[in-house]
Amino acid sequence: MVLSDRNLTMRSVFAALCCFLLASLPALAQEAAPVSVAAAPASIGALPVEVTANGTAQAVSIISVRSRVDGQIERVHVQEGQMVKAGDLLFTLDSRNTQALLQQQEAILARDRAQLERAQSDARRYASLRSDAFASAQRAEQAQADATALAATVRADEAQVAQTRLTLEFATIRAEAGGRLGALPVKEGNFVRAAEGAVLATITQTDPINVAFSVPERWLAELREAQGRGERPKVRAQAPGDSARPAEGELIFVDSSVDTATGTIGLKARFANAPARLWPGQYLEVVMVPRVEAQAVSVPVAAVRVGQGGNFLYALTPENTARRVAVKVVRYASGRAVIEGGVANGEMVVTEGIERLRDGARVAVRNPGGPPGVQPQAEATSGRQASAR
């Protein structure tokens, strides 16, 4: 009797449980709530081929300023780090001794010129007397020889004067090119000797400026094709952490051989650098654009994920469900991933909320950071076109 009562009790509990499950089936049968995601369209269009590298800024030229004459520095006209232009006065050497020597040589030149005039006059007179037989041939020839010798003496005097004037000019040291001055190791009162070759200053040309970098040798074919078309690939350079727009220049040099140790080829680009953003010796992040791909299929970088089977993304169907698509990433450029795969132009791909998705999941599209349920215009247009098809 007791066993029968227990059986009845268990049957009652089982029946109640079945009723509860049957009552819950409609709720369980309801579909799960849509996943809130952000989406952006895939696009087909021109996209640059970008090659990233690390580079170093290099001055176009560095000029070492040296004295060409001996002398004491009388005055320093510039300061360390100053920007100078070609022809600007840098140093003045004491030239009093040279000026006195020049005056002496000019006086000697004036004396010899006067003697030359008298010798030439005598030569003309004796030549006339010789033709009239009033003077001997020997005397006439001697007068002509004296005039010729004095003419040579005058030319030698003129050369000495020109040399001394040049020495006097060298006592004034000017900038041979424009650029920025480095440290000045000499001060007023120091004595410099031309034979010692001491560097008085350095002028570093910073505008324009070169950037040296290397890229893998697989890009050599692209560079040679660009050169064959008469084009100079564009190059961008920026210091790490610099939030300003990168400096833009163009490629000017491709090394004549590949470095077999690293498998890279050396390149140089030239940049206008009037505001001195790039500094000689500075480490830079470089992006070279050898060409522009006209019909590149691209999506935002945030849309691509890496799974066990490779790269994939989620595309949206007109029914607002997620479709998992395997893709191959060819390269990255300008914040977008160039892909090969089953994504059409204008098709919406998920950029936020991918972690909560599965193939076939229902979604509610929103703008990035916006409230759920707001459908981007591009997606709405794509959906209407798909419905019409």
TORKOL-4160 file (C-alpha; in steps of 0.2 Angstrom, whole numbers, padded with zeros to 4 digits, m for minus):
389
<pt num="1" X="0000" Y="0000" Z="0000"/>
<pt num="2" X="0014" Y="0012" Z="0004"/>
<pt num="3" X="0023" Y="0008" Z="m0012"/>
<pt num="4" X="0007" Y="0011" Z="m0022"/>
<pt num="5" X="0006" Y="0028" Z="m0014"/>
<pt num="6" X="0024" Y="0032" Z="m0018"/>
<pt num="7" X="0021" Y="0028" Z="m0036"/>
<pt num="8" X="0006" Y="0039" Z="m0037"/>
<pt num="9" X="0016" Y="0053" Z="m0029"/>
<pt num="10" X="0030" Y="0051" Z="m0042"/>
<pt num="11" X="0017" Y="0051" Z="m0056"/>
<pt num="12" X="0009" Y="0067" Z="m0050"/>
<pt num="13" X="0026" Y="0075" Z="m0049"/>
<pt num="14" X="0031" Y="0069" Z="m0067"/>
<pt num="15" X="0014" Y="0075" Z="m0074"/>
<pt num="16" X="0017" Y="0092" Z="m0066"/>
<pt num="17" X="0034" Y="0093" Z="m0073"/>
<pt num="18" X="0028" Y="0089" Z="m0090"/>
<pt num="19" X="0014" Y="0102" Z="m0089"/>
<pt num="20" X="0027" Y="0115" Z="m0084"/>
<pt num="21" X="0038" Y="0111" Z="m0099"/>
<pt num="22" X="0024" Y="0111" Z="m0111"/>
<pt num="23" X="0019" Y="0128" Z="m0104"/>
<pt num="24" X="0037" Y="0134" Z="m0107"/>
<pt num="25" X="0039" Y="0128" Z="m0125"/>
<pt num="26" X="0032" Y="0144" Z="m0133"/>
<pt num="27" X="0044" Y="0155" Z="m0124"/>
<pt num="28" X="0059" Y="0143" Z="m0128"/>
<pt num="29" X="0053" Y="0143" Z="m0146"/>
<pt num="30" X="0054" Y="0161" Z="m0148"/>
<pt num="31" X="0070" Y="0167" Z="m0157"/>
<pt num="32" X="0085" Y="0174" Z="m0148"/>
<pt num="33" X="0086" Y="0193" Z="m0147"/>
<pt num="34" X="0096" Y="0201" Z="m0162"/>
<pt num="35" X="0114" Y="0205" Z="m0158"/>
<pt num="36" X="0118" Y="0224" Z="m0159"/>
<pt num="37" X="0132" Y="0227" Z="m0171"/>
<pt num="38" X="0140" Y="0241" Z="m0181"/>
<pt num="39" X="0143" Y="0239" Z="m0200"/>
<pt num="40" X="0152" Y="0248" Z="m0214"/>
<pt num="41" X="0151" Y="0244" Z="m0233"/>
<pt num="42" X="0164" Y="0235" Z="m0243"/>
<pt num="43" X="0171" Y="0245" Z="m0258"/>
<pt num="44" X="0179" Y="0243" Z="m0274"/>
<pt num="45" X="0190" Y="0258" Z="m0280"/>
<pt num="46" X="0207" Y="0265" Z="m0281"/>
<pt num="47" X="0218" Y="0261" Z="m0266"/>
<pt num="48" X="0237" Y="0265" Z="m0265"/>
<pt num="49" X="0249" Y="0250" Z="m0263"/>
<pt num="50" X="0258" Y="0255" Z="m0247"/>
<pt num="51" X="0276" Y="0249" Z="m0242"/>
<pt num="52" X="0280" Y="0252" Z="m0224"/>
<pt num="53" X="0298" Y="0254" Z="m0218"/>
<pt num="54" X="0309" Y="0262" Z="m0205"/>
<pt num="55" X="0321" Y="0276" Z="m0211"/>
<pt num="56" X="0333" Y="0290" Z="m0205"/>
<pt num="57" X="0333" Y="0308" Z="m0210"/>
<pt num="58" X="0349" Y="0313" Z="m0219"/>
<pt num="59" X="0355" Y="0331" Z="m0223"/>
<pt num="60" X="0358" Y="0334" Z="m0242"/>
<pt num="61" X="0375" Y="0341" Z="m0238"/>
<pt num="62" X="0386" Y="0345" Z="m0223"/>
<pt num="63" X="0399" Y="0359" Z="m0226"/>
<pt num="64" X="0414" Y="0360" Z="m0215"/>
<pt num="65" X="0420" Y="0378" Z="m0214"/>
<pt num="66" X="0439" Y="0380" Z="m0214"/>
<pt num="67" X="0451" Y="0395" Z="m0215"/>
<pt num="68" X="0461" Y="0396" Z="m0231"/>
<pt num="69" X="0473" Y="0409" Z="m0223"/>
<pt num="70" X="0482" Y="0411" Z="m0207"/>
<pt num="71" X="0476" Y="0424" Z="m0195"/>
<pt num="72" X="0468" Y="0428" Z="m0178"/>
<pt num="73" X="0449" Y="0428" Z="m0177"/>
<pt num="74" X="0444" Y="0446" Z="m0175"/>
<pt num="75" X="0425" Y="0444" Z="m0175"/>
<pt num="76" X="0412" Y="0430" Z="m0175"/>
<pt num="77" X="0396" Y="0436" Z="m0183"/>
<pt num="78" X="0385" Y="0421" Z="m0180"/>
<pt num="79" X="0379" Y="0410" Z="m0166"/>
<pt num="80" X="0378" Y="0391" Z="m0164"/>
<pt num="81" X="0362" Y="0384" Z="m0171"/>
<pt num="82" X="0358" Y="0399" Z="m0182"/>
<pt num="83" X="0351" Y="0397" Z="m0199"/>
<pt num="84" X="0362" Y="0405" Z="m0212"/>
<pt num="85" X="0360" Y="0409" Z="m0231"/>
<pt num="86" X="0373" Y="0407" Z="m0244"/>
<pt num="87" X="0385" Y="0422" Z="m0243"/>
<pt num="88" X="0381" Y="0427" Z="m0225"/>
<pt num="89" X="0396" Y="0433" Z="m0215"/>
<pt num="90" X="0403" Y="0420" Z="m0203"/>
<pt num="91" X="0420" Y="0425" Z="m0197"/>
<pt num="92" X="0432" Y="0440" Z="m0199"/>
<pt num="93" X="0451" Y="0437" Z="m0197"/>
<pt num="94" X="0464" Y="0450" Z="m0193"/>
<pt num="95" X="0470" Y="0456" Z="m0210"/>
<pt num="96" X="0480" Y="0472" Z="m0206"/>
<pt num="97" X="0497" Y="0464" Z="m0211"/>
<pt num="98" X="0489" Y="0458" Z="m0228"/>
<pt num="99" X="0482" Y="0476" Z="m0231"/>
<pt num="100" X="0500" Y="0483" Z="m0228"/>
<pt num="101" X="0507" Y="0470" Z="m0240"/>
<pt num="102" X="0494" Y="0475" Z="m0253"/>
<pt num="103" X="0498" Y="0493" Z="m0252"/>
<pt num="104" X="0517" Y="0489" Z="m0254"/>
<pt num="105" X="0514" Y="0478" Z="m0269"/>
<pt num="106" X="0502" Y="0491" Z="m0277"/>
<pt num="107" X="0516" Y="0504" Z="m0275"/>
<pt num="108" X="0529" Y="0493" Z="m0283"/>
<pt num="109" X="0517" Y="0490" Z="m0297"/>
<pt num="110" X="0514" Y="0508" Z="m0300"/>
<pt num="111" X="0534" Y="0511" Z="m0301"/>
<pt num="112" X="0536" Y="0497" Z="m0313"/>
<pt num="113" X="0522" Y="0503" Z="m0324"/>
<pt num="114" X="0530" Y="0520" Z="m0325"/>
<pt num="115" X="0547" Y="0512" Z="m0329"/>
<pt num="116" X="0538" Y="0502" Z="m0343"/>
<pt num="117" X="0531" Y="0517" Z="m0351"/>
<pt num="118" X="0548" Y="0525" Z="m0351"/>
<pt num="119" X="0556" Y="0509" Z="m0358"/>
<pt num="120" X="0542" Y="0508" Z="m0372"/>
<pt num="121" X="0545" Y="0526" Z="m0377"/>
<pt num="122" X="0564" Y="0523" Z="m0378"/>
<pt num="123" X="0561" Y="0508" Z="m0389"/>
<pt num="124" X="0550" Y="0517" Z="m0401"/>
<pt num="125" X="0562" Y="0532" Z="m0402"/>
<pt num="126" X="0577" Y="0520" Z="m0405"/>
<pt num="127" X="0567" Y="0511" Z="m0418"/>
<pt num="128" X="0564" Y="0527" Z="m0427"/>
<pt num="129" X="0582" Y="0532" Z="m0426"/>
<pt num="130" X="0588" Y="0515" Z="m0432"/>
<pt num="131" X="0577" Y="0517" Z="m0448"/>
<pt num="132" X="0586" Y="0534" Z="m0451"/>
<pt num="133" X="0603" Y="0526" Z="m0447"/>
<pt num="134" X="0606" Y="0538" Z="m0432"/>
<pt num="135" X="0607" Y="0524" Z="m0420"/>
<pt num="136" X="0615" Y="0507" Z="m0420"/>
<pt num="137" X="0605" Y="0491" Z="m0422"/>
<pt num="138" X="0612" Y="0485" Z="m0405"/>
<pt num="139" X="0605" Y="0500" Z="m0396"/>
<pt num="140" X="0588" Y="0498" Z="m0403"/>
<pt num="141" X="0587" Y="0480" Z="m0399"/>
<pt num="142" X="0593" Y="0483" Z="m0381"/>
<pt num="143" X="0579" Y="0496" Z="m0379"/>
<pt num="144" X="0566" Y="0484" Z="m0385"/>
<pt num="145" X="0572" Y="0470" Z="m0374"/>
<pt num="146" X="0572" Y="0482" Z="m0359"/>
<pt num="147" X="0554" Y="0487" Z="m0363"/>
<pt num="148" X="0549" Y="0468" Z="m0365"/>
<pt num="149" X="0557" Y="0464" Z="m0348"/>
<pt num="150" X="0548" Y="0478" Z="m0339"/>
<pt num="151" X="0532" Y="0472" Z="m0347"/>
<pt num="152" X="0535" Y="0455" Z="m0339"/>
<pt num="153" X="0539" Y="0463" Z="m0322"/>
<pt num="154" X="0523" Y="0473" Z="m0322"/>
<pt num="155" X="0513" Y="0457" Z="m0326"/>
<pt num="156" X="0522" Y="0448" Z="m0311"/>
<pt num="157" X="0517" Y="0463" Z="m0300"/>
<pt num="158" X="0499" Y="0462" Z="m0305"/>
<pt num="159" X="0499" Y="0444" Z="m0301"/>
<pt num="160" X="0506" Y="0447" Z="m0284"/>
<pt num="161" X="0493" Y="0461" Z="m0281"/>
<pt num="162" X="0479" Y="0449" Z="m0286"/>
<pt num="163" X="0485" Y="0435" Z="m0275"/>
<pt num="164" X="0486" Y="0447" Z="m0260"/>
<pt num="165" X="0469" Y="0454" Z="m0263"/>
<pt num="166" X="0463" Y="0436" Z="m0264"/>
<pt num="167" X="0471" Y="0432" Z="m0247"/>
<pt num="168" X="0463" Y="0448" Z="m0240"/>
<pt num="169" X="0446" Y="0442" Z="m0247"/>
<pt num="170" X="0449" Y="0425" Z="m0238"/>
<pt num="171" X="0451" Y="0434" Z="m0222"/>
<pt num="172" X="0432" Y="0437" Z="m0223"/>
<pt num="173" X="0424" Y="0419" Z="m0221"/>
<pt num="174" X="0406" Y="0418" Z="m0228"/>
<pt num="175" X="0394" Y="0403" Z="m0229"/>
<pt num="176" X="0396" Y="0393" Z="m0245"/>
<pt num="177" X="0378" Y="0387" Z="m0244"/>
<pt num="178" X="0362" Y="0389" Z="m0234"/>
<pt num="179" X="0358" Y="0379" Z="m0219"/>
<pt num="180" X="0359" Y="0377" Z="m0200"/>
<pt num="181" X="0375" Y="0380" Z="m0191"/>
<pt num="182" X="0382" Y="0367" Z="m0178"/>
<pt num="183" X="0393" Y="0370" Z="m0163"/>
<pt num="184" X="0407" Y="0384" Z="m0165"/>
<pt num="185" X="0423" Y="0377" Z="m0158"/>
<pt num="186" X="0433" Y="0394" Z="m0160"/>
<pt num="187" X="0430" Y="0410" Z="m0152"/>
<pt num="188" X="0436" Y="0428" Z="m0155"/>
<pt num="189" X="0454" Y="0429" Z="m0152"/>
<pt num="190" X="0459" Y="0411" Z="m0157"/>
<pt num="191" X="0473" Y="0410" Z="m0170"/>
<pt num="192" X="0469" Y="0398" Z="m0185"/>
<pt num="193" X="0481" Y="0391" Z="m0197"/>
<pt num="194" X="0476" Y="0385" Z="m0215"/>
<pt num="195" X="0488" Y="0370" Z="m0214"/>
<pt num="196" X="0480" Y="0363" Z="m0199"/>
<pt num="197" X="0463" Y="0362" Z="m0207"/>
<pt num="198" X="0454" Y="0365" Z="m0191"/>
<pt num="199" X="0435" Y="0366" Z="m0193"/>
<pt num="200" X="0428" Y="0383" Z="m0188"/>
<pt num="201" X="0409" Y="0378" Z="m0191"/>
<pt num="202" X="0398" Y="0366" Z="m0200"/>
<pt num="203" X="0383" Y="0370" Z="m0210"/>
<pt num="204" X="0370" Y="0357" Z="m0212"/>
<pt num="205" X="0358" Y="0359" Z="m0226"/>
<pt num="206" X="0340" Y="0354" Z="m0220"/>
<pt num="207" X="0329" Y="0360" Z="m0233"/>
<pt num="208" X="0326" Y="0350" Z="m0243"/>
<pt num="209" X="0331" Y="0334" Z="m0233"/>
<pt num="210" X="0333" Y="0316" Z="m0238"/>
<pt num="211" X="0326" Y="0301" Z="m0230"/>
<pt num="212" X="0336" Y="0284" Z="m0232"/>
<pt num="213" X="0326" Y="0268" Z="m0229"/>
<pt num="214" X="0326" Y="0250" Z="m0236"/>
<pt num="215" X="0312" Y="0239" Z="m0242"/>
<pt num="216" X="0312" Y="0220" Z="m0246"/>
<pt num="217" X="0319" Y="0215" Z="m0263"/>
<pt num="218" X="0302" Y="0209" Z="m0269"/>
<pt num="219" X="0297" Y="0227" Z="m0272"/>
<pt num="220" X="0311" Y="0230" Z="m0284"/>
<pt num="221" X="0300" Y="0225" Z="m0299"/>
<pt num="222" X="0287" Y="0238" Z="m0294"/>
<pt num="223" X="0300" Y="0251" Z="m0292"/>
<pt num="224" X="0308" Y="0247" Z="m0309"/>
<pt num="225" X="0291" Y="0247" Z="m0317"/>
<pt num="226" X="0288" Y="0265" Z="m0310"/>
<pt num="227" X="0304" Y="0271" Z="m0316"/>
<pt num="228" X="0300" Y="0264" Z="m0333"/>
<pt num="229" X="0285" Y="0274" Z="m0334"/>
<pt num="230" X="0295" Y="0290" Z="m0329"/>
<pt num="231" X="0286" Y="0291" Z="m0312"/>
<pt num="232" X="0293" Y="0294" Z="m0295"/>
<pt num="233" X="0284" Y="0285" Z="m0281"/>
<pt num="234" X="0277" Y="0296" Z="m0267"/>
<pt num="235" X="0284" Y="0293" Z="m0250"/>
<pt num="236" X="0277" Y="0299" Z="m0233"/>
<pt num="237" X="0288" Y="0301" Z="m0217"/>
<pt num="238" X="0283" Y="0304" Z="m0200"/>
<pt num="239" X="0292" Y="0303" Z="m0183"/>
<pt num="240" X="0284" Y="0291" Z="m0170"/>
<pt num="241" X="0271" Y="0299" Z="m0160"/>
<pt num="242" X="0269" Y="0314" Z="m0171"/>
<pt num="243" X="0251" Y="0317" Z="m0173"/>
<pt num="244" X="0253" Y="0330" Z="m0187"/>
<pt num="245" X="0250" Y="0325" Z="m0206"/>
<pt num="246" X="0265" Y="0315" Z="m0212"/>
<pt num="247" X="0278" Y="0325" Z="m0223"/>
<pt num="248" X="0276" Y="0320" Z="m0241"/>
<pt num="249" X="0291" Y="0318" Z="m0254"/>
<pt num="250" X="0296" Y="0308" Z="m0268"/>
<pt num="251" X="0308" Y="0294" Z="m0272"/>
<pt num="252" X="0325" Y="0300" Z="m0279"/>
<pt num="253" X="0337" Y="0285" Z="m0278"/>
<pt num="254" X="0337" Y="0266" Z="m0279"/>
<pt num="255" X="0353" Y="0258" Z="m0274"/>
<pt num="256" X="0362" Y="0249" Z="m0288"/>
<pt num="257" X="0362" Y="0232" Z="m0279"/>
<pt num="258" X="0353" Y="0222" Z="m0266"/>
<pt num="259" X="0360" Y="0219" Z="m0249"/>
<pt num="260" X="0363" Y="0200" Z="m0249"/>
<pt num="261" X="0365" Y="0200" Z="m0230"/>
<pt num="262" X="0347" Y="0207" Z="m0227"/>
<pt num="263" X="0338" Y="0204" Z="m0244"/>
<pt num="264" X="0334" Y="0223" Z="m0245"/>
<pt num="265" X="0337" Y="0237" Z="m0257"/>
<pt num="266" X="0342" Y="0254" Z="m0251"/>
<pt num="267" X="0331" Y="0269" Z="m0256"/>
<pt num="268" X="0331" Y="0288" Z="m0253"/>
<pt num="269" X="0317" Y="0300" Z="m0254"/>
<pt num="270" X="0318" Y="0319" Z="m0254"/>
<pt num="271" X="0306" Y="0330" Z="m0244"/>
<pt num="272" X="0303" Y="0349" Z="m0243"/>
<pt num="273" X="0308" Y="0354" Z="m0225"/>
<pt num="274" X="0305" Y="0372" Z="m0223"/>
<pt num="275" X="0297" Y="0371" Z="m0206"/>
<pt num="276" X="0311" Y="0359" Z="m0201"/>
<pt num="277" X="0300" Y="0345" Z="m0196"/>
<pt num="278" X="0312" Y="0332" Z="m0200"/>
<pt num="279" X="0329" Y="0333" Z="m0192"/>
<pt num="280" X="0346" Y="0325" Z="m0198"/>
<pt num="281" X="0348" Y="0308" Z="m0190"/>
<pt num="282" X="0330" Y="0307" Z="m0184"/>
<pt num="283" X="0322" Y="0290" Z="m0184"/>
<pt num="284" X="0306" Y="0290" Z="m0195"/>
<pt num="285" X="0292" Y="0279" Z="m0200"/>
<pt num="286" X="0291" Y="0278" Z="m0219"/>
<pt num="287" X="0277" Y="0273" Z="m0231"/>
<pt num="288" X="0281" Y="0272" Z="m0250"/>
<pt num="289" X="0267" Y="0271" Z="m0263"/>
<pt num="290" X="0274" Y="0263" Z="m0279"/>
<pt num="291" X="0258" Y="0262" Z="m0287"/>
<pt num="292" X="0239" Y="0264" Z="m0285"/>
<pt num="293" X="0228" Y="0249" Z="m0288"/>
<pt num="294" X="0212" Y="0255" Z="m0298"/>
<pt num="295" X="0200" Y="0241" Z="m0293"/>
<pt num="296" X="0204" Y="0235" Z="m0275"/>
<pt num="297" X="0191" Y="0227" Z="m0265"/>
<pt num="298" X="0193" Y="0233" Z="m0247"/>
<pt num="299" X="0184" Y="0233" Z="m0230"/>
<pt num="300" X="0188" Y="0242" Z="m0214"/>
<pt num="301" X="0202" Y="0234" Z="m0205"/>
<pt num="302" X="0191" Y="0231" Z="m0189"/>
<pt num="303" X="0180" Y="0219" Z="m0200"/>
<pt num="304" X="0193" Y="0206" Z="m0202"/>
<pt num="305" X="0196" Y="0193" Z="m0189"/>
<pt num="306" X="0208" Y="0178" Z="m0188"/>
<pt num="307" X="0201" Y="0161" Z="m0185"/>
<pt num="308" X="0207" Y="0143" Z="m0186"/>
<pt num="309" X="0204" Y="0142" Z="m0204"/>
<pt num="310" X="0211" Y="0159" Z="m0208"/>
<pt num="311" X="0204" Y="0176" Z="m0210"/>
<pt num="312" X="0186" Y="0179" Z="m0210"/>
<pt num="313" X="0172" Y="0192" Z="m0208"/>
<pt num="314" X="0153" Y="0193" Z="m0206"/>
<pt num="315" X="0143" Y="0201" Z="m0220"/>
<pt num="316" X="0125" Y="0206" Z="m0218"/>
<pt num="317" X="0111" Y="0199" Z="m0228"/>
<pt num="318" X="0095" Y="0208" Z="m0233"/>
<pt num="319" X="0086" Y="0199" Z="m0219"/>
<pt num="320" X="0098" Y="0206" Z="m0206"/>
<pt num="321" X="0107" Y="0190" Z="m0203"/>
<pt num="322" X="0126" Y="0188" Z="m0201"/>
<pt num="323" X="0135" Y="0177" Z="m0215"/>
<pt num="324" X="0152" Y="0171" Z="m0211"/>
<pt num="325" X="0164" Y="0174" Z="m0226"/>
<pt num="326" X="0181" Y="0167" Z="m0227"/>
<pt num="327" X="0193" Y="0180" Z="m0235"/>
<pt num="328" X="0211" Y="0182" Z="m0240"/>
<pt num="329" X="0220" Y="0198" Z="m0234"/>
<pt num="330" X="0231" Y="0204" Z="m0248"/>
<pt num="331" X="0238" Y="0220" Z="m0239"/>
<pt num="332" X="0233" Y="0234" Z="m0228"/>
<pt num="333" X="0232" Y="0252" Z="m0234"/>
<pt num="334" X="0225" Y="0269" Z="m0227"/>
<pt num="335" X="0215" Y="0260" Z="m0213"/>
<pt num="336" X="0207" Y="0247" Z="m0224"/>
<pt num="337" X="0211" Y="0229" Z="m0228"/>
<pt num="338" X="0212" Y="0224" Z="m0247"/>
<pt num="339" X="0204" Y="0207" Z="m0248"/>
<pt num="340" X="0200" Y="0192" Z="m0259"/>
<pt num="341" X="0184" Y="0183" Z="m0256"/>
<pt num="342" X="0165" Y="0183" Z="m0258"/>
<pt num="343" X="0161" Y="0201" Z="m0253"/>
<pt num="344" X="0153" Y="0212" Z="m0266"/>
<pt num="345" X="0154" Y="0231" Z="m0268"/>
<pt num="346" X="0143" Y="0240" Z="m0256"/>
<pt num="347" X="0139" Y="0224" Z="m0246"/>
<pt num="348" X="0139" Y="0228" Z="m0227"/>
<pt num="349" X="0151" Y="0220" Z="m0216"/>
<pt num="350" X="0151" Y="0220" Z="m0197"/>
<pt num="351" X="0165" Y="0230" Z="m0188"/>
<pt num="352" X="0159" Y="0230" Z="m0170"/>
<pt num="353" X="0151" Y="0216" Z="m0160"/>
<pt num="354" X="0159" Y="0202" Z="m0170"/>
<pt num="355" X="0163" Y="0192" Z="m0154"/>
<pt num="356" X="0145" Y="0189" Z="m0151"/>
<pt num="357" X="0140" Y="0183" Z="m0168"/>
<pt num="358" X="0139" Y="0166" Z="m0176"/>
<pt num="359" X="0134" Y="0161" Z="m0194"/>
<pt num="360" X="0116" Y="0165" Z="m0197"/>
<pt num="361" X="0113" Y="0175" Z="m0181"/>
<pt num="362" X="0100" Y="0189" Z="m0182"/>
<pt num="363" X="0108" Y="0207" Z="m0180"/>
<pt num="364" X="0102" Y="0224" Z="m0176"/>
<pt num="365" X="0113" Y="0237" Z="m0185"/>
<pt num="366" X="0118" Y="0253" Z="m0177"/>
<pt num="367" X="0130" Y="0267" Z="m0180"/>
<pt num="368" X="0147" Y="0265" Z="m0171"/>
<pt num="369" X="0144" Y="0270" Z="m0153"/>
<pt num="370" X="0125" Y="0274" Z="m0157"/>
<pt num="371" X="0109" Y="0266" Z="m0151"/>
<pt num="372" X="0104" Y="0249" Z="m0157"/>
<pt num="373" X="0092" Y="0248" Z="m0171"/>
<pt num="374" X="0099" Y="0263" Z="m0181"/>
<pt num="375" X="0102" Y="0256" Z="m0198"/>
<pt num="376" X="0115" Y="0265" Z="m0209"/>
<pt num="377" X="0109" Y="0273" Z="m0225"/>
<pt num="378" X="0122" Y="0263" Z="m0235"/>
<pt num="379" X="0114" Y="0246" Z="m0228"/>
<pt num="380" X="0096" Y="0252" Z="m0231"/>
<pt num="381" X="0100" Y="0256" Z="m0249"/>
<pt num="382" X="0109" Y="0239" Z="m0251"/>
<pt num="383" X="0094" Y="0230" Z="m0243"/>
<pt num="384" X="0082" Y="0239" Z="m0255"/>
<pt num="385" X="0092" Y="0235" Z="m0270"/>
<pt num="386" X="0094" Y="0216" Z="m0265"/>
<pt num="387" X="0075" Y="0215" Z="m0262"/>
<pt num="388" X="0071" Y="0223" Z="m0279"/>
<pt num="389" X="0083" Y="0209" Z="m0287"/>
